[in-house]
Amino acid sequence: MSRHPYLSHEGPVAFAHRGGNLEAPENTLAAFEHAVSLGYRYLETDVHCSADGVLVAFHDSDLQRTCGIDANIADLRWAEIAELRVNDLEPIPRMIDLLDRWPDRRFNIDCKSDESVDPLIELVEQRGLLPQICVGAFSLKRLRALRTRLGSGLLTSMAPAEIAALRLIGRLPGAQPRAAQVPTAAGRLTVVNERFIANARRAGVPVHVWTINDAPEMHRLLDLGADGVMTDDVAMLRNVMIERNVWSG
């Protein structure tokens, strides 16, 4: 298994997906605050870029679902975004706000747009974040740009094409550290099973499964040997890990 500093953790990793969204709106400081209060060390979030180059912790490209506004993040300046409220309750934070609030936590950052690549690279370089982050993207082009420019010290998740290669042939090209961050299934196709876990073990790749909000499924995946679970229900996952005597928050 890779010894990247981000992965130096005893037992399976519990990820607070978008901070968890049962106690507070997703990807807000209040959501992450709740997860941290429960002992979570690994916080998963997403980044988009404002029109004036500010990275914000936000999942969707548009504001309709969470803020009820017919507008795109990329079309608004940070000063405008700062006035909005998620679910009419909590402001949208900048990525730098999360890092400043919890400098000792580890962040899983999903780079959601091409426009976010340059600001994210700049932030990582300015803050020296490589030991405490894993960066993901569904776009292989985006991942390749991040890997090339940030170098071999960057841990990334894997694009769908890389997951398919790991699933089918059990190996990956290149030596850069990676994590298989995957759903249990893609449509009718099962992704996480004994074979996939075994292939990942041989390739030295940890398997982190998203997004699991059911206790029996959490137990099943941990029994299979998953190295981490991402959840919206941070209290539930914590309780499952405490029950299994693997909680180390």
C-alpha positions as CSV (number, residue, x, y, z in Angstrom):
1,M,0.0,0.0,0.0
2,S,1.2,3.5,-0.8
3,R,2.9,5.3,2.1
4,H,1.9,8.8,0.9
5,P,1.5,10.9,4.1
6,Y,-2.2,11.5,3.4
7,L,-2.7,7.7,3.8
8,S,-0.8,7.4,7.1
9,H,-3.8,6.3,9.1
10,E,-4.5,3.3,11.3
11,G,-7.3,1.2,10.0
12,P,-10.1,2.2,7.6
13,V,-10.6,5.9,6.9
14,A,-13.9,7.6,7.7
15,F,-14.6,10.5,5.3
16,A,-17.1,13.2,5.9
17,H,-18.6,13.6,2.5
18,R,-19.2,17.3,1.8
19,G,-18.9,17.6,5.6
20,G,-22.0,15.5,6.1
21,N,-25.4,17.1,5.4
22,L,-27.7,15.9,8.2
23,E,-26.8,18.5,10.8
24,A,-26.0,21.4,8.4
25,P,-26.1,22.1,4.7
26,E,-23.5,20.3,2.6
27,N,-20.1,21.8,2.1
28,T,-20.6,24.6,4.6
29,L,-18.4,25.4,7.6
30,A,-21.2,24.3,9.9
31,A,-21.3,20.9,8.3
32,F,-17.5,20.4,8.6
33,E,-17.6,21.8,12.1
34,H,-20.0,19.0,13.1
35,A,-17.9,16.3,11.5
36,V,-14.7,17.6,13.2
37,S,-16.6,17.7,16.6
38,L,-17.2,14.0,16.1
39,G,-13.5,13.4,15.6
40,Y,-13.3,13.2,11.8
41,R,-9.8,13.7,10.4
42,Y,-10.7,13.3,6.7
43,L,-13.0,15.9,5.1
44,E,-14.3,15.5,1.6
45,T,-15.3,18.6,-0.4
46,D,-15.6,20.0,-4.0
47,V,-14.2,23.1,-5.6
48,H,-15.5,25.4,-8.3
49,C,-14.0,28.7,-9.3
50,S,-15.7,32.1,-9.2
51,A,-15.5,34.6,-12.1
52,D,-12.7,36.4,-10.3
53,G,-10.6,33.3,-9.6
54,V,-11.7,32.4,-6.0
55,L,-11.9,28.7,-5.2
56,V,-15.2,27.9,-3.4
57,A,-16.2,24.7,-1.6
58,F,-19.3,23.8,-3.6
59,H,-20.5,20.8,-5.5
60,D,-22.8,21.9,-8.3
61,S,-21.8,24.1,-11.2
62,D,-25.0,26.1,-10.7
63,L,-26.8,27.5,-7.6
64,Q,-30.3,26.2,-8.3
65,R,-30.4,23.1,-6.1
66,T,-28.8,24.5,-3.0
67,C,-29.5,28.2,-3.2
68,G,-32.6,28.5,-5.4
69,I,-30.9,30.8,-7.8
70,D,-30.7,30.5,-11.6
71,A,-27.0,31.3,-12.0
72,N,-23.6,29.5,-12.3
73,I,-20.8,29.8,-9.8
74,A,-18.3,30.5,-12.7
75,D,-20.4,33.6,-13.7
76,L,-20.4,35.3,-10.3
77,R,-17.7,37.2,-8.5
78,W,-16.7,36.1,-5.0
79,A,-18.3,39.2,-3.5
80,E,-21.7,38.1,-5.0
81,I,-21.2,34.4,-3.9
82,A,-20.4,35.5,-0.3
83,E,-23.9,37.0,0.0
84,L,-25.7,33.7,-0.9
85,R,-26.9,31.1,1.6
86,V,-27.1,27.4,1.2
87,N,-30.6,26.2,2.1
88,D,-31.2,29.8,3.2
89,L,-29.0,29.1,6.2
90,E,-25.2,29.0,5.7
91,P,-22.8,30.9,3.5
92,I,-20.7,29.2,0.8
93,P,-17.1,29.0,2.1
94,R,-13.9,29.4,0.2
95,M,-11.5,26.5,0.1
96,I,-9.0,28.7,2.0
97,D,-11.6,29.1,4.8
98,L,-11.7,25.3,5.3
99,L,-7.9,25.1,5.4
100,D,-7.5,28.0,7.8
101,R,-10.2,26.6,10.1
102,W,-8.8,23.1,10.2
103,P,-5.1,23.2,9.3
104,D,-4.5,19.8,10.9
105,R,-7.2,17.9,8.9
106,R,-6.8,16.1,5.7
107,F,-8.9,17.1,2.7
108,N,-10.2,15.1,-0.2
109,I,-10.8,17.8,-2.9
110,D,-12.8,17.0,-6.0
111,C,-11.8,19.5,-8.7
112,K,-15.1,20.0,-10.5
113,S,-14.2,22.3,-13.4
114,D,-11.3,23.1,-15.8
115,E,-11.4,26.6,-14.5
116,S,-10.6,25.4,-11.0
117,V,-7.3,23.7,-12.0
118,D,-5.0,26.7,-12.0
119,P,-6.3,28.3,-8.8
120,L,-6.1,24.9,-7.1
121,I,-2.6,24.3,-8.2
122,E,-1.6,27.8,-7.0
123,L,-3.3,27.2,-3.6
124,V,-1.5,23.8,-3.1
125,E,1.8,25.3,-4.0
126,Q,1.4,28.4,-1.8
127,R,0.3,26.4,1.2
128,G,2.5,23.3,0.8
129,L,-0.6,21.1,0.9
130,L,0.7,17.9,-0.8
131,P,1.0,15.8,2.3
132,Q,-2.5,16.5,3.5
133,I,-4.6,16.3,0.4
134,C,-6.0,13.9,-2.2
135,V,-7.3,15.5,-5.3
136,G,-9.9,13.9,-7.5
137,A,-11.8,14.6,-10.8
138,F,-14.0,12.7,-13.1
139,S,-12.0,14.2,-16.0
140,L,-8.8,12.3,-16.9
141,K,-7.6,15.5,-18.7
142,R,-8.0,17.4,-15.5
143,L,-6.2,14.8,-13.4
144,R,-3.3,14.6,-15.9
145,A,-2.9,18.4,-15.7
146,L,-2.8,18.3,-11.9
147,R,-0.4,15.4,-11.8
148,T,2.0,16.9,-14.3
149,R,2.1,20.3,-12.7
150,L,2.1,19.3,-9.0
151,G,4.5,16.3,-9.5
152,S,4.9,12.9,-7.9
153,G,4.1,14.2,-4.4
154,L,0.5,14.6,-5.4
155,L,-1.9,11.9,-4.4
156,T,-5.0,11.7,-6.7
157,S,-8.0,9.6,-7.1
158,M,-8.5,7.7,-10.4
159,A,-10.5,8.7,-13.4
160,P,-13.2,6.2,-14.7
161,A,-10.9,4.8,-17.4
162,E,-8.2,4.1,-14.7
163,I,-10.8,2.4,-12.5
164,A,-11.8,0.2,-15.5
165,A,-8.2,-0.8,-16.0
166,L,-7.7,-1.7,-12.4
167,R,-11.0,-3.7,-12.4
168,L,-10.2,-5.6,-15.6
169,I,-6.5,-6.1,-15.7
170,G,-5.5,-5.4,-12.1
171,R,-2.7,-2.9,-12.8
172,L,-2.1,0.8,-13.6
173,P,0.4,2.6,-15.7
174,G,2.8,5.0,-14.0
175,A,4.1,5.3,-10.5
176,Q,2.3,8.3,-9.1
177,P,0.4,7.6,-5.9
178,R,-3.3,7.1,-6.5
179,A,-6.4,6.0,-4.6
180,A,-9.4,4.2,-6.0
181,Q,-12.3,6.3,-4.9
182,V,-15.4,4.5,-6.3
183,P,-19.1,3.8,-5.9
184,T,-20.2,0.3,-5.2
185,A,-21.7,0.0,-8.6
186,A,-22.0,1.9,-11.9
187,G,-25.4,1.2,-13.3
188,R,-25.8,-2.6,-13.4
189,L,-22.1,-3.1,-13.2
190,T,-20.7,-4.0,-9.7
191,V,-17.4,-2.1,-9.1
192,V,-16.5,-3.0,-5.5
193,N,-16.2,-6.8,-5.0
194,E,-13.6,-9.3,-3.8
195,R,-11.8,-9.2,-7.1
196,F,-11.6,-5.4,-7.3
197,I,-10.3,-5.3,-3.7
198,A,-7.7,-8.0,-4.5
199,N,-6.6,-6.2,-7.7
200,A,-6.2,-2.9,-5.8
201,R,-4.2,-4.7,-3.1
202,R,-1.8,-6.0,-5.7
203,A,-1.5,-2.6,-7.3
204,G,-0.8,-0.9,-3.9
205,V,-3.9,1.2,-4.3
206,P,-6.3,1.9,-1.4
207,V,-10.0,1.6,-2.0
208,H,-12.3,4.4,-0.7
209,V,-16.0,3.8,-1.4
210,W,-18.7,6.6,-1.8
211,T,-21.3,7.6,-0.8
212,I,-22.6,5.1,1.8
213,N,-25.4,6.1,4.1
214,D,-26.6,2.6,5.2
215,A,-25.1,0.8,8.2
216,P,-25.3,-2.8,6.9
217,E,-23.6,-1.6,3.7
218,M,-20.9,0.0,5.6
219,H,-20.3,-3.2,7.5
220,R,-20.3,-5.2,4.2
221,L,-17.7,-3.0,2.6
222,L,-15.5,-3.0,5.6
223,D,-15.8,-6.8,5.8
224,L,-14.7,-6.9,2.1
225,G,-11.6,-4.9,3.0
226,A,-12.4,-1.4,1.9
227,D,-9.8,1.0,3.1
228,G,-12.2,3.9,3.5
229,V,-15.9,4.9,3.4
230,M,-17.3,8.3,2.5
231,T,-20.7,9.2,4.0
232,D,-23.2,12.0,4.4
233,D,-24.3,10.4,7.7
234,V,-21.2,11.1,9.8
235,A,-22.7,9.9,13.1
236,M,-23.7,6.6,11.6
237,L,-20.3,5.8,10.1
238,R,-18.6,6.8,13.4
239,N,-20.9,4.4,15.3
240,V,-20.3,1.6,12.8
241,M,-16.5,2.0,13.2
242,I,-16.8,2.3,17.0
243,E,-18.8,-1.0,17.0
244,R,-16.1,-2.6,14.9
245,N,-13.4,-1.1,17.2
246,V,-11.7,0.6,14.3
247,W,-12.6,4.2,15.0
248,S,-9.5,6.4,15.4
249,G,-10.9,9.9,15.0
